[in-house]
Amino acid sequence: MPSRRSFLLAASAAVAAPSLSLEAQRPGSPSSAGIKLPPAIAALTSRKSEPVPITLDEREHRVERARELLAKSKIDALVICTGSSLTYFTGLRWGQSERFFAWVLPVKGAPFVVCPVFEEGRVRERMEAKPATLPQASVTRVYTWNEDDSPYAVLVKALKDAGISTGKIGIEERTQFAFADGIQHASPHLTAVNGTPITAGCRAVKSAAELALMRLANDITLHVYKAAFQSLEPGMTNEHVSELIGLGYNRTGFPGYASCQVGEYSALPHGSLQPQVIKEGEIILLDDGCTVEGYESDISRSFVLGKATDKQKKVFDIVHKAQSAALAAGKAGAPCHAVDDAARKVVTDAGYGPDYKHFTHRLGHGIGLDGHEWPYLVRGNNTILEPGMTFSDEPGIYIVGEFGIRLEDDWVVTPEGGDMFTPQSPSLEDPFANV
């Protein structure tokens, strides 16, 4: 499923393509070969030695937790095809295609894999890789299907071998329709149901190892943003800024991206494809992050080069207070909507309400192996916050035709309130003074 980040990358590339050759001819362009990087970008160094990967032992615990939730939900097996949930449980990274591939976890007994016959060697190579990532690899059976076979008939046979001839089969929510439909109609005795109570039930609360990877991803993002800020000059294009940030991430050794929106375009929460030029005194909005061992960061910073106007400062202060109010409300035991409520009240009381008038989106989203995942901090969501849940905290005020300001940091739920991975932005004019 395309993420906002992949969408923006593709869109940016499509718009930028005609201009890259011109950029490459310009001295100092970040897209030219053998360039001299701005000093702040050049000062960034590799951090590849810092992350500690998720261990096989932790993945074994995840599998047992999934079995507990399967039993609680009265679901007989969980089917995961590709994507972040597959990586979460198995460590496997398997591209999605039109051919059915699945890792299946029965509520009792060993997991198994269903794959095309010509992929069996690749599957077994990953099962035997060192260090090991696949839980219960030694007892995992591989079922294969030929191109003229029905993979769903093979799945039904494999389930029967696992003692499941009737009952409910949980389908991971991002499974493409063709696969989910094929499973649904594979047997009159099996019913396909939503597997999100299992996947979200496991993934929403992060372990200490996951939190360490997320803190690292956020720290890297903030330092790359700071280096980019120190490298900005009036006259640069927003595409140039995104390229600089991409080069900064390359220096750290981790993939990342940031969109850059300037002036009136900062009032569009996810930006515009229109070419934009950095000017002194105009709001610049950076958004997005990087990936460390699969775990995402998502940070937004709004700032100006030079002096901010009184109105810009006023709006920044309101958004800053809203972000702080949301963080304070993010205590274990509170409902998700209470976090959104707290931030929205600050914005509304300051005259930028009601409701979604200028604060046009929810307060935040869960984050982890996906940039956006459950649960969501939005009005009406009564899901109870638990220690170890992780979210974005991103209030914004958007004044169409003028500017928008959003501040976004990621955080983890504790009994006392939210604990941010990164310090809040202190001001529009010096946004990285505390980094």
C-alpha positions as CSV (number, residue, x, y, z in Angstrom):
1,M,0.0,0.0,0.0
2,P,1.6,3.3,-1.1
3,S,2.6,5.5,1.8
4,R,2.4,9.3,1.9
5,R,6.2,9.3,1.7
6,S,6.3,7.1,-1.4
7,F,3.5,9.2,-3.0
8,L,5.4,12.4,-2.4
9,L,8.6,10.9,-3.6
10,A,7.0,9.8,-6.9
11,A,5.2,13.1,-7.3
12,S,8.3,15.1,-6.6
13,A,10.4,13.0,-9.0
14,A,7.7,13.5,-11.7
15,V,7.7,17.3,-11.3
16,A,11.5,17.6,-10.8
17,A,12.5,15.4,-13.8
18,P,12.7,18.1,-16.4
19,S,14.7,20.4,-14.2
20,L,17.3,18.0,-12.9
21,S,19.5,18.3,-15.9
22,L,19.5,22.0,-15.5
23,E,20.3,21.6,-11.7
24,A,23.2,19.3,-12.6
25,Q,24.8,22.0,-14.7
26,R,24.6,24.6,-11.9
27,P,27.7,24.7,-9.7
28,G,26.9,23.6,-6.2
29,S,23.8,21.8,-7.2
30,P,23.1,18.8,-4.9
31,S,22.2,16.7,-8.0
32,S,25.6,17.2,-9.8
33,A,28.3,14.6,-9.6
34,G,31.3,15.3,-7.4
35,I,29.7,18.3,-5.8
36,K,31.0,20.2,-2.9
37,L,28.3,19.7,-0.2
38,P,27.3,22.6,2.1
39,P,29.5,22.3,5.3
40,A,26.6,21.4,7.6
41,I,25.5,18.5,5.3
42,A,29.1,17.4,4.8
43,A,29.5,17.3,8.6
44,L,26.9,14.6,8.9
45,T,28.5,11.1,9.3
46,S,27.4,7.5,9.1
47,R,25.3,6.2,12.0
48,K,25.0,2.7,10.6
49,S,26.7,1.1,13.6
50,E,24.1,2.4,16.1
51,P,20.9,0.4,15.6
52,V,20.4,-2.9,17.3
53,P,18.3,-5.1,15.1
54,I,15.2,-6.9,16.5
55,T,16.2,-10.4,17.7
56,L,14.8,-13.8,16.9
57,D,13.8,-14.1,20.5
58,E,11.7,-11.0,20.4
59,R,9.9,-12.3,17.2
60,E,9.2,-15.6,19.0
61,H,7.5,-13.6,21.7
62,R,5.5,-11.7,19.0
63,V,4.2,-15.0,17.6
64,E,3.1,-16.2,21.0
65,R,1.3,-12.9,21.6
66,A,-0.5,-13.3,18.3
67,R,-1.6,-16.8,19.3
68,E,-3.1,-15.4,22.5
69,L,-5.0,-12.8,20.6
70,L,-6.2,-15.3,18.0
71,A,-7.6,-17.4,20.8
72,K,-9.2,-14.4,22.5
73,S,-10.8,-13.4,19.2
74,K,-11.8,-17.0,18.3
75,I,-9.9,-16.8,15.1
76,D,-8.3,-20.0,13.9
77,A,-5.4,-18.7,11.9
78,L,-3.8,-15.4,10.7
79,V,-2.8,-15.0,7.0
80,I,-0.2,-12.3,6.2
81,C,0.8,-11.8,2.6
82,T,3.4,-9.1,2.4
83,G,4.2,-5.7,3.9
84,S,5.2,-4.5,7.4
85,S,3.2,-7.1,9.3
86,L,5.1,-9.9,7.6
87,T,8.4,-8.1,8.5
88,Y,7.2,-7.6,12.1
89,F,6.5,-11.3,12.7
90,T,9.1,-13.0,10.5
91,G,11.8,-10.5,9.5
92,L,11.0,-11.3,5.9
93,R,10.7,-8.5,3.3
94,W,8.8,-9.8,0.4
95,G,7.5,-7.7,-2.5
96,Q,3.8,-7.7,-3.3
97,S,2.9,-9.1,-6.8
98,E,-0.1,-10.7,-8.5
99,R,1.1,-14.1,-7.2
100,F,-0.2,-15.3,-3.9
101,F,2.5,-15.5,-1.1
102,A,1.6,-15.9,2.5
103,W,3.0,-16.7,6.0
104,V,0.2,-18.3,8.0
105,L,0.0,-18.6,11.8
106,P,-2.5,-21.2,13.1
107,V,-3.8,-20.6,16.6
108,K,-2.1,-23.9,17.5
109,G,0.8,-25.7,15.8
110,A,3.6,-24.6,13.5
111,P,3.4,-21.7,11.1
112,F,3.6,-22.4,7.3
113,V,4.3,-20.6,4.1
114,V,2.4,-20.8,0.8
115,C,4.3,-19.6,-2.2
116,P,4.8,-20.2,-6.0
117,V,6.9,-23.3,-6.6
118,F,9.7,-21.4,-8.3
119,E,10.0,-19.2,-5.1
120,E,10.6,-22.1,-2.7
121,G,14.4,-21.8,-3.0
122,R,14.3,-18.1,-2.1
123,V,11.9,-18.8,0.8
124,R,14.2,-21.5,2.2
125,E,17.3,-19.3,1.8
126,R,15.6,-16.7,4.0
127,M,14.5,-19.3,6.5
128,E,18.1,-20.5,6.8
129,A,19.7,-17.1,6.8
130,K,22.1,-16.1,9.7
131,P,21.3,-14.4,11.9
132,A,18.0,-16.1,12.0
133,T,14.8,-13.9,11.9
134,L,12.0,-16.4,11.2
135,P,10.3,-17.8,14.3
136,Q,10.0,-21.6,14.4
137,A,11.8,-21.9,11.1
138,S,12.9,-25.5,11.8
139,V,9.2,-26.6,11.9
140,T,7.8,-24.2,9.3
141,R,6.5,-26.2,6.3
142,V,6.5,-24.7,2.8
143,Y,3.6,-25.4,0.6
144,T,4.0,-24.6,-3.1
145,W,1.7,-24.1,-6.1
146,N,2.3,-24.2,-9.8
147,E,1.2,-21.4,-12.2
148,D,-1.9,-23.4,-13.2
149,D,-2.8,-24.3,-9.7
150,S,-5.1,-22.5,-7.3
151,P,-3.0,-21.1,-4.5
152,Y,-6.1,-20.9,-2.3
153,A,-6.8,-24.6,-2.7
154,V,-3.2,-25.1,-1.5
155,L,-3.9,-22.8,1.5
156,V,-7.1,-24.8,2.3
157,K,-5.0,-28.1,2.2
158,A,-2.3,-26.5,4.4
159,L,-4.9,-25.4,6.9
160,K,-6.5,-28.8,7.0
161,D,-3.0,-30.3,7.7
162,A,-2.9,-27.9,10.6
163,G,-6.2,-29.2,11.9
164,I,-8.3,-26.3,10.6
165,S,-11.1,-27.4,8.3
166,T,-13.7,-25.0,9.5
167,G,-13.7,-21.6,11.3
168,K,-12.4,-18.1,10.9
169,I,-9.3,-17.0,9.0
170,G,-8.0,-13.6,9.9
171,I,-6.8,-11.5,7.0
172,E,-4.2,-8.8,7.5
173,E,-5.9,-5.5,6.6
174,R,-3.5,-4.5,3.8
175,T,-3.9,-7.7,1.9
176,Q,-4.9,-6.9,-1.7
177,F,-8.5,-7.6,-2.6
178,A,-7.8,-10.4,-5.1
179,F,-6.0,-12.4,-2.3
180,A,-8.7,-11.7,0.3
181,D,-11.4,-12.6,-2.1
182,G,-9.7,-15.8,-3.1
183,I,-9.3,-16.9,0.5
184,Q,-13.0,-16.0,1.2
185,H,-14.2,-18.3,-1.6
186,A,-11.7,-21.1,-1.2
187,S,-13.9,-23.2,1.1
188,P,-17.5,-23.0,2.2
189,H,-16.4,-24.0,5.7
190,L,-13.9,-21.2,6.2
191,T,-14.8,-17.5,6.8
192,A,-12.4,-14.7,6.1
193,V,-12.5,-12.0,8.8
194,N,-10.6,-8.9,9.7
195,G,-7.2,-9.7,11.2
196,T,-6.5,-6.2,12.6
197,P,-7.3,-7.2,16.2
198,I,-4.3,-9.5,16.0
199,T,-1.8,-7.4,14.0
200,A,-2.6,-4.1,15.7
201,G,-3.0,-5.9,19.0
202,C,0.6,-7.0,18.7
203,R,2.2,-4.0,16.9
204,A,0.5,-1.0,18.7
205,V,2.5,-1.4,21.9
206,K,6.3,-1.2,21.2
207,S,9.0,-3.0,23.0
208,A,12.1,-1.4,24.4
209,A,14.1,-2.5,21.3
210,E,11.5,-0.9,19.0
211,L,11.5,2.3,21.0
212,A,15.3,2.5,20.7
213,L,15.1,2.2,16.9
214,M,12.4,4.8,16.7
215,R,14.3,7.2,19.0
216,L,17.4,6.8,16.7
217,A,15.3,7.4,13.6
218,N,13.9,10.6,15.1
219,D,17.3,11.8,16.2
220,I,18.8,11.3,12.8
221,T,15.9,13.1,11.2
222,L,16.2,16.1,13.4
223,H,20.0,16.4,12.9
224,V,19.5,16.2,9.1
225,Y,16.8,18.9,9.3
226,K,19.2,21.1,11.3
227,A,22.0,20.6,8.7
228,A,19.6,21.5,5.9
229,F,18.3,24.6,7.8
230,Q,22.0,25.7,8.2
231,S,22.5,25.3,4.5
232,L,19.5,27.2,3.2
233,E,19.7,30.4,1.3
234,P,17.1,32.7,-0.3
235,G,16.6,31.7,-4.0
236,M,16.8,28.0,-3.5
237,T,13.9,26.0,-4.8
238,N,11.9,23.7,-2.6
239,E,13.0,20.8,-4.7
240,H,16.6,21.8,-4.0
241,V,15.9,21.7,-0.3
242,S,14.4,18.2,-0.5
243,E,17.5,17.1,-2.4
244,L,19.8,18.5,0.2
245,I,17.9,16.6,2.9
246,G,18.1,13.4,0.8
247,L,21.9,13.9,0.6
248,G,22.0,14.4,4.3
249,Y,20.2,11.1,4.9
250,N,22.6,9.4,2.6
251,R,25.5,10.7,4.8
252,T,23.9,9.1,7.8
253,G,23.4,5.8,6.0
254,F,19.6,5.6,6.3
255,P,17.0,6.3,3.6
256,G,14.8,9.3,4.1
257,Y,12.9,12.1,2.5
258,A,11.3,15.4,3.3
259,S,8.8,17.5,1.4
260,C,9.4,21.3,1.5
261,Q,6.6,23.8,1.2
262,V,7.1,27.6,1.1
263,G,4.9,30.6,1.8
264,E,1.3,30.2,0.8
265,Y,1.9,26.5,-0.1
266,S,2.6,25.7,3.6
267,A,-1.1,26.2,4.2
268,L,-1.7,22.9,2.3
269,P,-1.0,20.2,4.9
270,H,0.6,17.8,2.4
271,G,1.9,20.5,0.1
272,S,1.7,21.4,-3.6
273,L,3.4,20.3,-6.7
274,Q,3.9,23.9,-7.7
275,P,7.6,25.1,-8.0
276,Q,8.5,27.2,-5.0
277,V,11.4,29.5,-4.1
278,I,12.8,30.2,-0.6
279,K,12.4,33.8,0.5
280,E,13.3,35.6,3.7
281,G,10.4,36.0,6.1
282,E,8.2,33.3,4.5
283,I,7.2,30.2,6.3
284,I,9.1,27.1,5.2
285,L,7.5,23.7,6.2
286,L,9.5,20.5,6.2
287,D,7.8,17.2,6.7
288,D,8.6,13.5,6.8
289,G,11.5,11.3,8.1
290,C,13.7,8.3,7.7
291,T,13.7,4.6,8.3
292,V,16.0,2.7,10.7
293,E,15.7,-1.2,10.6
294,G,12.2,-0.7,9.1
295,Y,11.1,1.8,11.9
296,E,9.9,5.2,10.8
297,S,10.2,8.7,12.0
298,D,7.9,11.6,11.1
299,I,8.8,15.1,12.0
300,S,7.6,18.5,10.8
301,R,9.3,21.8,11.3
302,S,8.0,25.3,10.4
303,F,10.4,28.2,10.3
304,V,11.6,31.3,8.5
305,L,14.9,32.6,7.2
306,G,15.4,36.0,8.8
307,K,12.7,37.7,10.8
308,A,9.2,36.3,11.4
309,T,6.1,38.6,11.4
310,D,4.1,39.1,14.6
311,K,1.2,37.1,13.0
312,Q,3.5,34.2,12.2
313,K,4.9,34.3,15.7
314,K,1.4,34.3,17.2
315,V,0.3,31.3,15.2
316,F,3.5,29.5,16.0
317,D,2.9,30.0,19.8
318,I,-0.6,28.7,19.5
319,V,0.5,25.6,17.7
320,H,3.3,25.1,20.2
321,K,0.9,25.3,23.1
322,A,-1.5,22.9,21.3
323,Q,1.3,20.4,20.8
324,S,2.2,20.6,24.5
325,A,-1.4,20.2,25.6
326,A,-1.7,17.1,23.5
327,L,1.4,15.6,25.0
328,A,0.2,16.2,28.5
329,A,-3.1,14.5,27.7
330,G,-1.4,11.5,26.3
331,K,-1.5,9.5,29.5
332,A,-2.0,5.7,29.7
333,G,-5.6,5.1,30.4
334,A,-7.0,8.1,28.5
335,P,-9.0,7.6,25.2
336,C,-7.3,8.4,22.0
337,H,-9.7,11.2,21.3
338,A,-8.7,13.1,24.4
339,V,-5.3,13.9,22.9
340,D,-7.0,15.5,19.8
341,D,-9.5,17.2,22.0
342,A,-6.8,18.9,24.1
343,A,-4.9,20.3,21.1
344,R,-8.0,21.4,19.3
345,K,-9.3,23.3,22.3
346,V,-6.1,25.4,22.4
347,V,-6.5,26.2,18.7
348,T,-10.2,27.0,19.0
349,D,-9.8,29.1,22.2
350,A,-7.2,31.1,20.3
351,G,-9.7,32.0,17.6
352,Y,-8.7,29.5,14.9
353,G,-11.7,27.2,15.3
354,P,-14.2,25.8,15.4
355,D,-13.5,22.2,14.7
356,Y,-11.5,21.7,11.5
357,K,-11.7,25.3,10.2
358,H,-8.0,26.0,10.4
359,F,-6.7,22.9,12.1
360,T,-7.9,20.7,9.3
361,H,-6.7,17.2,10.2
362,R,-6.5,14.9,13.2
363,L,-3.9,15.5,15.9
364,G,-1.9,12.4,15.1
365,H,-1.4,8.8,14.0
366,G,0.3,5.7,15.3
367,I,3.8,5.1,14.0
368,G,6.2,2.2,13.9
369,L,7.0,0.0,11.0
370,D,4.5,2.1,9.0
371,G,4.6,5.8,9.0
372,H,0.9,5.8,9.6
373,E,-0.6,2.9,11.6
374,W,-3.1,2.3,14.3
375,P,-4.4,3.7,16.5
376,Y,-5.3,7.2,15.4
377,L,-5.6,10.3,17.6
378,V,-8.9,11.7,16.3
379,R,-12.3,12.7,17.6
380,G,-14.5,9.8,18.3
381,N,-11.8,7.2,18.8
382,N,-12.3,5.6,22.2
383,T,-9.3,3.3,22.0
384,I,-7.5,3.4,25.4
385,L,-3.9,4.5,25.4
386,E,-1.5,2.0,26.7
387,P,2.2,2.4,27.8
388,G,4.4,1.8,24.9
389,M,2.0,3.0,22.2
390,T,3.7,5.5,19.8
391,F,2.2,8.4,17.9
392,S,2.9,11.6,16.0
393,D,1.8,14.9,17.7
394,E,1.2,17.3,14.9
395,P,-1.2,20.2,15.4
396,G,-1.3,22.8,12.7
397,I,-3.0,26.1,11.8
398,Y,-3.4,26.7,8.0
399,I,-4.5,30.0,6.7
400,V,-5.2,29.5,3.0
401,G,-3.5,32.1,0.8
402,E,-1.1,33.2,3.5
403,F,0.8,30.4,5.3
404,G,0.5,27.3,7.5
405,I,2.4,26.2,10.6
406,R,2.6,22.6,11.8
407,L,4.9,21.2,14.5
408,E,5.3,17.5,14.6
409,D,7.2,15.2,16.8
410,D,6.9,11.5,17.7
411,W,6.3,10.3,21.2
412,V,5.5,7.3,23.4
413,V,2.7,6.9,25.9
414,T,3.6,6.7,29.6
415,P,1.5,6.7,32.8
416,E,2.5,10.4,33.3
417,G,1.8,11.6,29.8
418,G,3.6,11.6,26.5
419,D,7.4,11.3,26.2
420,M,8.7,12.9,23.1
421,F,11.6,11.4,21.1
422,T,12.8,14.8,20.1
423,P,12.7,18.3,21.7
424,Q,9.9,20.7,20.6
425,S,10.9,23.4,18.2
426,P,11.7,26.5,20.3
427,S,10.9,29.2,17.7
428,L,10.3,30.2,14.1
429,E,13.7,31.9,13.7
430,D,15.9,29.4,15.5
431,P,14.0,26.1,15.2
432,F,17.0,23.9,16.1
433,A,18.6,25.8,18.9
434,N,18.0,22.9,21.3
435,V,19.3,20.2,19.0
